[in-house]
Amino acid sequence: MRTDRREISQLRPVKITRNYIKHAEGSVLIEAGDTKVICTATVEEKVPAFKKGTGEGWVTAEYSMLPRSTRVRN
């Protein structure tokens, strides 16, 4: 049994809030216990210089943790 009384195989309750960030084209807040993740999407009509004229799009991602998100920073 875990400290929050869940069984070892039992998942934490998950809450999903859509459109969490007002000015993003898409956003979501996902909560599972004390873990909270914000994901946003931005849509732009431009691509990096090396993709221009190829007829292809571009998807990129960034990741960061807020200071003191964990007890110890590794």
PQR file with spaces between the fields and no chain letter, atoms N, CA, C, O and H, PARSE charges and radii, in Angstrom:
ATOM       1  N    MET     1       0.850   -1.181    0.000 -0.4000 1.5000
ATOM       2  CA   MET     1       0.000    0.000    0.000 -0.0000 2.0000
ATOM       3  C    MET     1       0.894    1.242    0.000  0.5500 1.7000
ATOM       4  O    MET     1       1.917    1.282    0.683 -0.5500 1.4000
ATOM       5  N    ARG     2       0.497    2.245   -0.769 -0.4000 1.5000
ATOM       6  CA   ARG     2       1.250    3.495   -0.845 -0.0000 2.0000
ATOM       7  C    ARG     2       0.832    4.435    0.280  0.5500 1.7000
ATOM       8  O    ARG     2      -0.154    4.193    0.975 -0.5500 1.4000
ATOM       9  H    ARG     2      -0.334    2.213   -1.323  0.4000 1.0000
ATOM      10  N    THR     3       1.599    5.511    0.446 -0.4000 1.5000
ATOM      11  CA   THR     3       1.290    6.457    1.528 -0.0000 2.0000
ATOM      12  C    THR     3      -0.072    7.125    1.345  0.5500 1.7000
ATOM      13  O    THR     3      -0.693    7.536    2.324 -0.5500 1.4000
ATOM      14  H    THR     3       2.401    5.707   -0.119  0.4000 1.0000
ATOM      15  N    ASP     4      -0.543    7.237    0.095 -0.4000 1.5000
ATOM      16  CA   ASP     4      -1.872    7.830   -0.136 -0.0000 2.0000
ATOM      17  C    ASP     4      -2.974    6.761   -0.166  0.5500 1.7000
ATOM      18  O    ASP     4      -4.099    7.024   -0.591 -0.5500 1.4000
ATOM      19  H    ASP     4      -0.038    6.903   -0.701  0.4000 1.0000
ATOM      20  N    ARG     5      -2.631    5.568    0.288 -0.4000 1.5000
ATOM      21  CA   ARG     5      -3.548    4.434    0.440 -0.0000 2.0000
ATOM      22  C    ARG     5      -3.949    3.759   -0.873  0.5500 1.7000
ATOM      23  O    ARG     5      -4.875    2.947   -0.891 -0.5500 1.4000
ATOM      24  H    ARG     5      -1.717    5.355    0.633  0.4000 1.0000
ATOM      25  N    ARG     6      -3.259    4.089   -1.978 -0.4000 1.5000
ATOM      26  CA   ARG     6      -3.511    3.378   -3.232 -0.0000 2.0000
ATOM      27  C    ARG     6      -2.773    2.055   -3.216  0.5500 1.7000
ATOM      28  O    ARG     6      -1.713    1.932   -2.602 -0.5500 1.4000
ATOM      29  H    ARG     6      -2.508    4.748   -1.964  0.4000 1.0000
ATOM      30  N    GLU     7      -3.336    1.066   -3.892 -0.4000 1.5000
ATOM      31  CA   GLU     7      -2.637   -0.199   -4.084 -0.0000 2.0000
ATOM      32  C    GLU     7      -1.481    0.041   -5.057  0.5500 1.7000
ATOM      33  O    GLU     7      -1.483    1.027   -5.795 -0.5500 1.4000
ATOM      34  H    GLU     7      -4.197    1.166   -4.391  0.4000 1.0000
ATOM      35  N    ILE     8      -0.504   -0.851   -5.058 -0.4000 1.5000
ATOM      36  CA   ILE     8       0.680   -0.709   -5.918 -0.0000 2.0000
ATOM      37  C    ILE     8       0.284   -0.568   -7.389  0.5500 1.7000
ATOM      38  O    ILE     8       0.888    0.227   -8.108 -0.5500 1.4000
ATOM      39  H    ILE     8      -0.502   -1.652   -4.459  0.4000 1.0000
ATOM      40  N    SER     9      -0.708   -1.316   -7.848 -0.4000 1.5000
ATOM      41  CA   SER     9      -1.096   -1.279   -9.262 -0.0000 2.0000
ATOM      42  C    SER     9      -2.178   -0.233   -9.564  0.5500 1.7000
ATOM      43  O    SER     9      -2.616   -0.117  -10.709 -0.5500 1.4000
ATOM      44  H    SER     9      -1.199   -1.963   -7.263  0.4000 1.0000
ATOM      45  N    GLN    10      -2.605    0.514   -8.569 -0.4000 1.5000
ATOM      46  CA   GLN    10      -3.681    1.489   -8.751 -0.0000 2.0000
ATOM      47  C    GLN    10      -3.121    2.836   -9.199  0.5500 1.7000
ATOM      48  O    GLN    10      -2.193    3.366   -8.588 -0.5500 1.4000
ATOM      49  H    GLN    10      -2.249    0.419   -7.640  0.4000 1.0000
ATOM      50  N    LEU    11      -3.692    3.383  -10.269 -0.4000 1.5000
ATOM      51  CA   LEU    11      -3.263    4.685  -10.786 -0.0000 2.0000
ATOM      52  C    LEU    11      -3.843    5.821   -9.958  0.5500 1.7000
ATOM      53  O    LEU    11      -4.891    5.678   -9.328 -0.5500 1.4000
ATOM      54  H    LEU    11      -4.446    2.952  -10.766  0.4000 1.0000
ATOM      55  N    ARG    12      -3.145    6.950   -9.970 -0.4000 1.5000
ATOM      56  CA   ARG    12      -3.686    8.152   -9.334 -0.0000 2.0000
ATOM      57  C    ARG    12      -4.836    8.685  -10.186  0.5500 1.7000
ATOM      58  O    ARG    12      -4.834    8.495  -11.402 -0.5500 1.4000
ATOM      59  H    ARG    12      -2.294    7.066  -10.481  0.4000 1.0000
ATOM      60  N    PRO    13      -5.803    9.337   -9.580 -0.5600 1.5000
ATOM      61  CA   PRO    13      -6.865    9.965  -10.381  0.2800 2.0000
ATOM      62  C    PRO    13      -6.251   11.006  -11.322  0.5500 1.7000
ATOM      63  O    PRO    13      -5.334   11.732  -10.937 -0.5500 1.4000
ATOM      64  N    VAL    14      -6.754   11.073  -12.540 -0.4000 1.5000
ATOM      65  CA   VAL    14      -6.244   12.005  -13.547 -0.0000 2.0000
ATOM      66  C    VAL    14      -7.334   13.014  -13.884  0.5500 1.7000
ATOM      67  O    VAL    14      -8.490   12.653  -14.102 -0.5500 1.4000
ATOM      68  H    VAL    14      -7.499   10.482  -12.852  0.4000 1.0000
ATOM      69  N    LYS    15      -6.943   14.289  -13.921 -0.4000 1.5000
ATOM      70  CA   LYS    15      -7.862   15.361  -14.305 -0.0000 2.0000
ATOM      71  C    LYS    15      -7.254   16.091  -15.499  0.5500 1.7000
ATOM      72  O    LYS    15      -6.073   16.440  -15.477 -0.5500 1.4000
ATOM      73  H    LYS    15      -6.004   14.583  -13.744  0.4000 1.0000
ATOM      74  N    ILE    16      -8.046   16.322  -16.531 -0.4000 1.5000
ATOM      75  CA   ILE    16      -7.580   17.009  -17.737 -0.0000 2.0000
ATOM      76  C    ILE    16      -8.437   18.256  -17.949  0.5500 1.7000
ATOM      77  O    ILE    16      -9.663   18.181  -18.029 -0.5500 1.4000
ATOM      78  H    ILE    16      -9.005   16.039  -16.549  0.4000 1.0000
ATOM      79  N    THR    17      -7.759   19.411  -18.039 -0.4000 1.5000
ATOM      80  CA   THR    17      -8.441   20.683  -18.276 -0.0000 2.0000
ATOM      81  C    THR    17      -7.991   21.224  -19.627  0.5500 1.7000
ATOM      82  O    THR    17      -6.835   21.613  -19.788 -0.5500 1.4000
ATOM      83  H    THR    17      -6.763   19.472  -17.974  0.4000 1.0000
ATOM      84  N    ARG    18      -8.891   21.248  -20.587 -0.4000 1.5000
ATOM      85  CA   ARG    18      -8.571   21.750  -21.927 -0.0000 2.0000
ATOM      86  C    ARG    18      -8.615   23.277  -21.958  0.5500 1.7000
ATOM      87  O    ARG    18      -9.255   23.908  -21.118 -0.5500 1.4000
ATOM      88  H    ARG    18      -9.831   20.931  -20.456  0.4000 1.0000
ATOM      89  N    ASN    19      -7.924   23.859  -22.941 -0.4000 1.5000
ATOM      90  CA   ASN    19      -7.902   25.322  -23.136 -0.0000 2.0000
ATOM      91  C    ASN    19      -7.463   26.050  -21.869  0.5500 1.7000
ATOM      92  O    ASN    19      -8.062   27.050  -21.475 -0.5500 1.4000
ATOM      93  H    ASN    19      -7.404   23.346  -23.624  0.4000 1.0000
ATOM      94  N    TYR    20      -6.413   25.537  -21.242 -0.4000 1.5000
ATOM      95  CA   TYR    20      -5.941   26.062  -19.959 -0.0000 2.0000
ATOM      96  C    TYR    20      -5.238   27.413  -20.100  0.5500 1.7000
ATOM      97  O    TYR    20      -5.361   28.269  -19.224 -0.5500 1.4000
ATOM      98  H    TYR    20      -5.926   24.724  -21.563  0.4000 1.0000
ATOM      99  N    ILE    21      -4.505   27.607  -21.194 -0.4000 1.5000
ATOM     100  CA   ILE    21      -3.782   28.860  -21.442 -0.0000 2.0000
ATOM     101  C    ILE    21      -4.588   29.699  -22.435  0.5500 1.7000
ATOM     102  O    ILE    21      -4.873   29.255  -23.547 -0.5500 1.4000
ATOM     103  H    ILE    21      -4.405   26.911  -21.905  0.4000 1.0000
ATOM     104  N    LYS    22      -4.941   30.881  -22.034 -0.4000 1.5000
ATOM     105  CA   LYS    22      -5.857   31.736  -22.779 -0.0000 2.0000
ATOM     106  C    LYS    22      -5.400   32.069  -24.204  0.5500 1.7000
ATOM     107  O    LYS    22      -6.218   32.054  -25.123 -0.5500 1.4000
ATOM     108  H    LYS    22      -4.709   31.242  -21.130  0.4000 1.0000
ATOM     109  N    HIS    23      -4.113   32.368  -24.405 -0.4000 1.5000
ATOM     110  CA   HIS    23      -3.664   32.890  -25.694 -0.0000 2.0000
ATOM     111  C    HIS    23      -2.994   31.854  -26.591  0.5500 1.7000
ATOM     112  O    HIS    23      -2.515   32.204  -27.669 -0.5500 1.4000
ATOM     113  H    HIS    23      -3.449   32.380  -23.658  0.4000 1.0000
ATOM     114  N    ALA    24      -2.947   30.598  -26.178 -0.4000 1.5000
ATOM     115  CA   ALA    24      -2.349   29.545  -27.016 -0.0000 2.0000
ATOM     116  C    ALA    24      -3.404   28.986  -27.967  0.5500 1.7000
ATOM     117  O    ALA    24      -4.587   28.940  -27.631 -0.5500 1.4000
ATOM     118  H    ALA    24      -3.336   30.314  -25.302  0.4000 1.0000
ATOM     119  N    GLU    25      -2.971   28.558  -29.160 -0.4000 1.5000
ATOM     120  CA   GLU    25      -3.910   27.943  -30.102 -0.0000 2.0000
ATOM     121  C    GLU    25      -4.486   26.643  -29.534  0.5500 1.7000
ATOM     122  O    GLU    25      -5.615   26.268  -29.849 -0.5500 1.4000
ATOM     123  H    GLU    25      -2.010   28.595  -29.434  0.4000 1.0000
ATOM     124  N    GLY    26      -3.720   25.976  -28.714 -0.4000 1.5000
ATOM     125  CA   GLY    26      -4.190   24.771  -28.028 -0.0000 2.0000
ATOM     126  C    GLY    26      -3.434   24.622  -26.722  0.5500 1.7000
ATOM     127  O    GLY    26      -2.243   24.928  -26.658 -0.5500 1.4000
ATOM     128  H    GLY    26      -2.803   26.281  -28.457  0.4000 1.0000
ATOM     129  N    SER    27      -4.110   24.155  -25.677 -0.4000 1.5000
ATOM     130  CA   SER    27      -3.423   23.952  -24.401 -0.0000 2.0000
ATOM     131  C    SER    27      -4.209   22.986  -23.530  0.5500 1.7000
ATOM     132  O    SER    27      -5.412   22.795  -23.707 -0.5500 1.4000
ATOM     133  H    SER    27      -5.077   23.907  -25.729  0.4000 1.0000
ATOM     134  N    VAL    28      -3.496   22.379  -22.581 -0.4000 1.5000
ATOM     135  CA   VAL    28      -4.119   21.444  -21.651 -0.0000 2.0000
ATOM     136  C    VAL    28      -3.324   21.429  -20.349  0.5500 1.7000
ATOM     137  O    VAL    28      -2.100   21.562  -20.359 -0.5500 1.4000
ATOM     138  H    VAL    28      -2.518   22.534  -22.437  0.4000 1.0000
ATOM     139  N    LEU    29      -4.020   21.269  -19.239 -0.4000 1.5000
ATOM     140  CA   LEU    29      -3.405   21.018  -17.940 -0.0000 2.0000
ATOM     141  C    LEU    29      -3.786   19.596  -17.572  0.5500 1.7000
ATOM     142  O    LEU    29      -4.969   19.259  -17.533 -0.5500 1.4000
ATOM     143  H    LEU    29      -5.014   21.161  -19.231  0.4000 1.0000
ATOM     144  N    ILE    30      -2.789   18.755  -17.299 -0.4000 1.5000
ATOM     145  CA   ILE    30      -3.029   17.375  -16.878 -0.0000 2.0000
ATOM     146  C    ILE    30      -2.540   17.238  -15.450  0.5500 1.7000
ATOM     147  O    ILE    30      -1.394   17.568  -15.147 -0.5500 1.4000
ATOM     148  H    ILE    30      -1.827   19.029  -17.330  0.4000 1.0000
ATOM     149  N    GLU    31      -3.404   16.753  -14.573 -0.4000 1.5000
ATOM     150  CA   GLU    31      -3.071   16.591  -13.160 -0.0000 2.0000
ATOM     151  C    GLU    31      -3.238   15.130  -12.762  0.5500 1.7000
ATOM     152  O    GLU    31      -4.248   14.498  -13.073 -0.5500 1.4000
ATOM     153  H    GLU    31      -4.336   16.484  -14.819  0.4000 1.0000
ATOM     154  N    ALA    32      -2.230   14.605  -12.068 -0.4000 1.5000
ATOM     155  CA   ALA    32      -2.277   13.253  -11.507 -0.0000 2.0000
ATOM     156  C    ALA    32      -1.619   13.341  -10.139  0.5500 1.7000
ATOM     157  O    ALA    32      -0.392   13.320  -10.042 -0.5500 1.4000
ATOM     158  H    ALA    32      -1.410   15.118  -11.815  0.4000 1.0000
ATOM     159  N    GLY    33      -2.408   13.437   -9.093 -0.4000 1.5000
ATOM     160  CA   GLY    33      -1.850   13.652   -7.759 -0.0000 2.0000
ATOM     161  C    GLY    33      -1.170   15.004   -7.704  0.5500 1.7000
ATOM     162  O    GLY    33      -1.745   16.010   -8.121 -0.5500 1.4000
ATOM     163  H    GLY    33      -3.404   13.454   -9.171  0.4000 1.0000
ATOM     164  N    ASP    34       0.070   15.036   -7.184 -0.4000 1.5000
ATOM     165  CA   ASP    34       0.827   16.290   -7.110 -0.0000 2.0000
ATOM     166  C    ASP    34       1.526   16.642   -8.420  0.5500 1.7000
ATOM     167  O    ASP    34       2.122   17.713   -8.529 -0.5500 1.4000
ATOM     168  H    ASP    34       0.537   14.219   -6.846  0.4000 1.0000
ATOM     169  N    THR    35       1.464   15.759   -9.410 -0.4000 1.5000
ATOM     170  CA   THR    35       2.105   16.007  -10.701 -0.0000 2.0000
ATOM     171  C    THR    35       1.161   16.806  -11.588  0.5500 1.7000
ATOM     172  O    THR    35       0.007   16.430  -11.796 -0.5500 1.4000
ATOM     173  H    THR    35       0.980   14.888   -9.321  0.4000 1.0000
ATOM     174  N    LYS    36       1.681   17.924  -12.111 -0.4000 1.5000
ATOM     175  CA   LYS    36       0.901   18.773  -13.004 -0.0000 2.0000
ATOM     176  C    LYS    36       1.737   19.069  -14.243  0.5500 1.7000
ATOM     177  O    LYS    36       2.903   19.448  -14.137 -0.5500 1.4000
ATOM     178  H    LYS    36       2.618   18.229  -11.942  0.4000 1.0000
ATOM     179  N    VAL    37       1.140   18.894  -15.408 -0.4000 1.5000
ATOM     180  CA   VAL    37       1.830   19.133  -16.676 -0.0000 2.0000
ATOM     181  C    VAL    37       0.985   20.092  -17.504  0.5500 1.7000
ATOM     182  O    VAL    37      -0.211   19.876  -17.698 -0.5500 1.4000
ATOM     183  H    VAL    37       0.193   18.586  -15.494  0.4000 1.0000
ATOM     184  N    ILE    38       1.626   21.155  -17.990 -0.4000 1.5000
ATOM     185  CA   ILE    38       0.962   22.079  -18.907 -0.0000 2.0000
ATOM     186  C    ILE    38       1.579   21.870  -20.284  0.5500 1.7000
ATOM     187  O    ILE    38       2.800   21.877  -20.436 -0.5500 1.4000
ATOM     188  H    ILE    38       2.598   21.330  -17.832  0.4000 1.0000
ATOM     189  N    CYS    39       0.734   21.688  -21.271 -0.4000 1.5000
ATOM     190  CA   CYS    39       1.200   21.522  -22.646 -0.0000 2.0000
ATOM     191  C    CYS    39       0.480   22.556  -23.505  0.5500 1.7000
ATOM     192  O    CYS    39      -0.743   22.685  -23.438 -0.5500 1.4000
ATOM     193  H    CYS    39      -0.259   21.682  -21.147  0.4000 1.0000
ATOM     194  N    THR    40       1.240   23.287  -24.308 -0.4000 1.5000
ATOM     195  CA   THR    40       0.639   24.272  -25.205 -0.0000 2.0000
ATOM     196  C    THR    40       1.083   24.013  -26.636  0.5500 1.7000
ATOM     197  O    THR    40       2.127   23.406  -26.876 -0.5500 1.4000
ATOM     198  H    THR    40       2.233   23.182  -24.362  0.4000 1.0000
ATOM     199  N    ALA    41       0.281   24.478  -27.578 -0.4000 1.5000
ATOM     200  CA   ALA    41       0.622   24.369  -28.996 -0.0000 2.0000
ATOM     201  C    ALA    41       0.492   25.748  -29.630  0.5500 1.7000
ATOM     202  O    ALA    41      -0.447   26.492  -29.349 -0.5500 1.4000
ATOM     203  H    ALA    41      -0.567   24.971  -27.383  0.4000 1.0000
ATOM     204  N    THR    42       1.449   26.070  -30.484 -0.4000 1.5000
ATOM     205  CA   THR    42       1.437   27.314  -31.243 -0.0000 2.0000
ATOM     206  C    THR    42       1.469   26.964  -32.721  0.5500 1.7000
ATOM     207  O    THR    42       2.220   26.080  -33.132 -0.5500 1.4000
ATOM     208  H    THR    42       2.212   25.466  -30.712  0.4000 1.0000
ATOM     209  N    VAL    43       0.675   27.637  -33.512 -0.4000 1.5000
ATOM     210  CA   VAL    43       0.641   27.399  -34.950 -0.0000 2.0000
ATOM     211  C    VAL    43       1.162   28.650  -35.642  0.5500 1.7000
ATOM     212  O    VAL    43       0.676   29.755  -35.401 -0.5500 1.4000
ATOM     213  H    VAL    43       0.065   28.356  -33.178  0.4000 1.0000
ATOM     214  N    GLU    44       2.161   28.463  -36.508 -0.4000 1.5000
ATOM     215  CA   GLU    44       2.718   29.575  -37.277 -0.0000 2.0000
ATOM     216  C    GLU    44       2.726   29.192  -38.748  0.5500 1.7000
ATOM     217  O    GLU    44       2.827   28.012  -39.083 -0.5500 1.4000
ATOM     218  H    GLU    44       2.556   27.566  -36.704  0.4000 1.0000
ATOM     219  N    GLU    45       2.621   30.162  -39.611 -0.4000 1.5000
ATOM     220  CA   GLU    45       2.608   29.924  -41.053 -0.0000 2.0000
ATOM     221  C    GLU    45       4.008   29.923  -41.659  0.5500 1.7000
ATOM     222  O    GLU    45       4.139   29.945  -42.882 -0.5500 1.4000
ATOM     223  H    GLU    45       2.539   31.121  -39.339  0.4000 1.0000
ATOM     224  N    LYS    46       5.046   29.899  -40.847 -0.4000 1.5000
ATOM     225  CA   LYS    46       6.414   29.924  -41.369 -0.0000 2.0000
ATOM     226  C    LYS    46       7.143   28.639  -40.977  0.5500 1.7000
ATOM     227  O    LYS    46       6.741   27.928  -40.056 -0.5500 1.4000
ATOM     228  H    LYS    46       4.940   29.881  -39.853  0.4000 1.0000
ATOM     229  N    VAL    47       8.215   28.368  -41.697 -0.4000 1.5000
ATOM     230  CA   VAL    47       9.068   27.214  -41.400 -0.0000 2.0000
ATOM     231  C    VAL    47      10.517   27.691  -41.335  0.5500 1.7000
ATOM     232  O    VAL    47      10.824   28.781  -41.816 -0.5500 1.4000
ATOM     233  H    VAL    47       8.542   28.946  -42.445  0.4000 1.0000
ATOM     234  N    PRO    48      11.417   26.889  -40.745 -0.5600 1.5000
ATOM     235  CA   PRO    48      12.832   27.267  -40.738  0.2800 2.0000
ATOM     236  C    PRO    48      13.368   27.398  -42.171  0.5500 1.7000
ATOM     237  O    PRO    48      12.824   26.805  -43.103 -0.5500 1.4000
ATOM     238  N    ALA    49      14.415   28.164  -42.329 -0.4000 1.5000
ATOM     239  CA   ALA    49      14.988   28.435  -43.659 -0.0000 2.0000
ATOM     240  C    ALA    49      15.274   27.160  -44.444  0.5500 1.7000
ATOM     241  O    ALA    49      15.048   27.122  -45.654 -0.5500 1.4000
ATOM     242  H    ALA    49      14.857   28.646  -41.572  0.4000 1.0000
ATOM     243  N    PHE    50      15.765   26.115  -43.781 -0.4000 1.5000
ATOM     244  CA   PHE    50      16.123   24.891  -44.510 -0.0000 2.0000
ATOM     245  C    PHE    50      14.893   24.104  -44.988  0.5500 1.7000
ATOM     246  O    PHE    50      15.049   23.149  -45.748 -0.5500 1.4000
ATOM     247  H    PHE    50      15.948   26.145  -42.799  0.4000 1.0000
ATOM     248  N    LYS    51      13.688   24.473  -44.570 -0.4000 1.5000
ATOM     249  CA   LYS    51      12.458   23.805  -45.011 -0.0000 2.0000
ATOM     250  C    LYS    51      11.711   24.598  -46.082  0.5500 1.7000
ATOM     251  O    LYS    51      10.786   24.076  -46.704 -0.5500 1.4000
ATOM     252  H    LYS    51      13.561   25.249  -43.952  0.4000 1.0000
ATOM     253  N    LYS    52      12.102   25.851  -46.300 -0.4000 1.5000
ATOM     254  CA   LYS    52      11.401   26.692  -47.274 -0.0000 2.0000
ATOM     255  C    LYS    52      11.459   26.073  -48.668  0.5500 1.7000
ATOM     256  O    LYS    52      12.508   25.616  -49.121 -0.5500 1.4000
ATOM     257  H    LYS    52      12.853   26.275  -45.794  0.4000 1.0000
ATOM     258  N    GLY    53      10.305   26.070  -49.336 -0.4000 1.5000
ATOM     259  CA   GLY    53      10.232   25.561  -50.699 -0.0000 2.0000
ATOM     260  C    GLY    53      10.157   24.049  -50.806  0.5500 1.7000
ATOM     261  O    GLY    53      10.102   23.521  -51.917 -0.5500 1.4000
ATOM     262  H    GLY    53       9.453   26.442  -48.968  0.4000 1.0000
ATOM     263  N    THR    54      10.153   23.338  -49.693 -0.4000 1.5000
ATOM     264  CA   THR    54      10.110   21.867  -49.748 -0.0000 2.0000
ATOM     265  C    THR    54       8.684   21.326  -49.727  0.5500 1.7000
ATOM     266  O    THR    54       8.462   20.153  -50.030 -0.5500 1.4000
ATOM     267  H    THR    54      10.198   23.767  -48.790  0.4000 1.0000
ATOM     268  N    GLY    55       7.714   22.172  -49.371 -0.4000 1.5000
ATOM     269  CA   GLY    55       6.339   21.701  -49.243 -0.0000 2.0000
ATOM     270  C    GLY    55       6.103   20.916  -47.963  0.5500 1.7000
ATOM     271  O    GLY    55       5.049   20.306  -47.786 -0.5500 1.4000
ATOM     272  H    GLY    55       7.895   23.125  -49.125  0.4000 1.0000
ATOM     273  N    GLU    56       7.092   20.933  -47.067 -0.4000 1.5000
ATOM     274  CA   GLU    56       6.991   20.203  -45.806 -0.0000 2.0000
ATOM     275  C    GLU    56       6.753   21.170  -44.652  0.5500 1.7000
ATOM     276  O    GLU    56       7.047   22.362  -44.744 -0.5500 1.4000
ATOM     277  H    GLU    56       7.948   21.429  -47.211  0.4000 1.0000
ATOM     278  N    GLY    57       6.214   20.629  -43.566 -0.4000 1.5000
ATOM     279  CA   GLY    57       6.006   21.413  -42.356 -0.0000 2.0000
ATOM     280  C    GLY    57       7.114   21.161  -41.355  0.5500 1.7000
ATOM     281  O    GLY    57       8.111   20.506  -41.658 -0.5500 1.4000
ATOM     282  H    GLY    57       5.975   19.661  -43.490  0.4000 1.0000
ATOM     283  N    TRP    58       6.925   21.692  -40.157 -0.4000 1.5000
ATOM     284  CA   TRP    58       7.948   21.591  -39.111 -0.0000 2.0000
ATOM     285  C    TRP    58       7.268   21.504  -37.754  0.5500 1.7000
ATOM     286  O    TRP    58       6.402   22.319  -37.437 -0.5500 1.4000
ATOM     287  H    TRP    58       6.115   22.224  -39.911  0.4000 1.0000
ATOM     288  N    VAL    59       7.654   20.528  -36.961 -0.4000 1.5000
ATOM     289  CA   VAL    59       7.156   20.390  -35.591 -0.0000 2.0000
ATOM     290  C    VAL    59       8.360   20.354  -34.664  0.5500 1.7000
ATOM     291  O    VAL    59       9.325   19.638  -34.927 -0.5500 1.4000
ATOM     292  H    VAL    59       8.357   19.866  -37.218  0.4000 1.0000
ATOM     293  N    THR    60       8.311   21.117  -33.587 -0.4000 1.5000
ATOM     294  CA   THR    60       9.400   21.127  -32.619 -0.0000 2.0000
ATOM     295  C    THR    60       8.801   21.116  -31.214  0.5500 1.7000
ATOM     296  O    THR    60       7.617   21.404  -31.037 -0.5500 1.4000
ATOM     297  H    THR    60       7.526   21.699  -33.373  0.4000 1.0000
ATOM     298  N    ALA    61       9.615   20.786  -30.224 -0.4000 1.5000
ATOM     299  CA   ALA    61       9.124   20.714  -28.844 -0.0000 2.0000
ATOM     300  C    ALA    61      10.160   21.284  -27.892  0.5500 1.7000
ATOM     301  O    ALA    61      11.360   21.254  -28.165 -0.5500 1.4000
ATOM     302  H    ALA    61      10.577   20.553  -30.368  0.4000 1.0000
ATOM     303  N    GLU    62       9.681   21.801  -26.777 -0.4000 1.5000
ATOM     304  CA   GLU    62      10.548   22.291  -25.707 -0.0000 2.0000
ATOM     305  C    GLU    62      10.067   21.692  -24.397  0.5500 1.7000
ATOM     306  O    GLU    62       8.883   21.391  -24.246 -0.5500 1.4000
ATOM     307  H    GLU    62       8.707   21.826  -26.556  0.4000 1.0000
ATOM     308  N    TYR    63      10.975   21.519  -23.454 -0.4000 1.5000
ATOM     309  CA   TYR    63      10.644   20.925  -22.163 -0.0000 2.0000
ATOM     310  C    TYR    63      11.373   21.694  -21.070  0.5500 1.7000
ATOM     311  O    TYR    63      12.534   22.063  -21.245 -0.5500 1.4000
ATOM     312  H    TYR    63      11.937   21.763  -23.576  0.4000 1.0000
ATOM     313  N    SER    64      10.717   21.936  -19.960 -0.4000 1.5000
ATOM     314  CA   SER    64      11.410   22.534  -18.821 -0.0000 2.0000
ATOM     315  C    SER    64      10.652   22.209  -17.542  0.5500 1.7000
ATOM     316  O    SER    64       9.451   21.937  -17.559 -0.5500 1.4000
ATOM     317  H    SER    64       9.774   21.635  -19.818  0.4000 1.0000
ATOM     318  N    MET    65      11.380   22.245  -16.438 -0.4000 1.5000
ATOM     319  CA   MET    65      10.785   22.064  -15.118 -0.0000 2.0000
ATOM     320  C    MET    65      10.975   23.347  -14.338  0.5500 1.7000
ATOM     321  O    MET    65      12.026   23.984  -14.421 -0.5500 1.4000
ATOM     322  H    MET    65      12.356   22.467  -16.424  0.4000 1.0000
ATOM     323  N    LEU    66       9.968   23.723  -13.588 -0.4000 1.5000
ATOM     324  CA   LEU    66      10.084   24.920  -12.763 -0.0000 2.0000
ATOM     325  C    LEU    66      11.070   24.689  -11.625  0.5500 1.7000
ATOM     326  O    LEU    66      11.211   23.559  -11.159 -0.5500 1.4000
ATOM     327  H    LEU    66       9.115   23.206  -13.520  0.4000 1.0000
ATOM     328  N    PRO    67      11.752   25.732  -11.169 -0.5600 1.5000
ATOM     329  CA   PRO    67      12.628   25.581   -9.998  0.2800 2.0000
ATOM     330  C    PRO    67      11.838   25.018   -8.821  0.5500 1.7000
ATOM     331  O    PRO    67      10.694   25.405   -8.582 -0.5500 1.4000
ATOM     332  N    ARG    68      12.454   24.117   -8.104 -0.4000 1.5000
ATOM     333  CA   ARG    68      11.868   23.458   -6.929 -0.0000 2.0000
ATOM     334  C    ARG    68      10.692   22.553   -7.287  0.5500 1.7000
ATOM     335  O    ARG    68       9.821   22.303   -6.454 -0.5500 1.4000
ATOM     336  H    ARG    68      13.383   23.802   -8.297  0.4000 1.0000
ATOM     337  N    SER    69      10.668   22.064   -8.527 -0.4000 1.5000
ATOM     338  CA   SER    69       9.653   21.086   -8.906 -0.0000 2.0000
ATOM     339  C    SER    69       9.859   19.774   -8.172  0.5500 1.7000
ATOM     340  O    SER    69       8.917   19.011   -7.956 -0.5500 1.4000
ATOM     341  H    SER    69      11.376   22.267   -9.204  0.4000 1.0000
ATOM     342  N    THR    70      11.111   19.520   -7.791 -0.4000 1.5000
ATOM     343  CA   THR    70      11.460   18.321   -7.030 -0.0000 2.0000
ATOM     344  C    THR    70      12.313   18.737   -5.844  0.5500 1.7000
ATOM     345  O    THR    70      12.811   19.862   -5.800 -0.5500 1.4000
ATOM     346  H    THR    70      11.876   20.140   -7.967  0.4000 1.0000
ATOM     347  N    ARG    71      12.483   17.843   -4.887 -0.4000 1.5000
ATOM     348  CA   ARG    71      13.305   18.164   -3.711 -0.0000 2.0000
ATOM     349  C    ARG    71      14.770   18.345   -4.078  0.5500 1.7000
ATOM     350  O    ARG    71      15.440   19.250   -3.581 -0.5500 1.4000
ATOM     351  H    ARG    71      12.078   16.929   -4.923  0.4000 1.0000
ATOM     352  N    VAL    72      15.266   17.461   -4.965 -0.4000 1.5000
ATOM     353  CA   VAL    72      16.680   17.481   -5.339 -0.0000 2.0000
ATOM     354  C    VAL    72      16.777   17.621   -6.848  0.5500 1.7000
ATOM     355  O    VAL    72      16.120   16.887   -7.585 -0.5500 1.4000
ATOM     356  H    VAL    72      14.722   16.725   -5.369  0.4000 1.0000
ATOM     357  N    ARG    73      17.598   18.564   -7.312 -0.4000 1.5000
ATOM     358  CA   ARG    73      17.826   18.715   -8.750 -0.0000 2.0000
ATOM     359  C    ARG    73      18.993   17.839   -9.152  0.5500 1.7000
ATOM     360  O    ARG    73      20.058   17.900   -8.538 -0.5500 1.4000
ATOM     361  H    ARG    73      18.132   19.160   -6.713  0.4000 1.0000
ATOM     362  N    ASN    74      18.806   17.034  -10.165 -0.4000 1.5000
ATOM     363  CA   ASN    74      19.880   16.150  -10.658 -0.0000 2.0000
ATOM     364  C    ASN    74      20.542   16.748  -11.870  0.5500 1.7000
ATOM     365  O    ASN    74      21.466   16.153  -12.426 -0.5500 1.4000
ATOM     366  H    ASN    74      17.940   16.985  -10.663  0.4000 1.0000
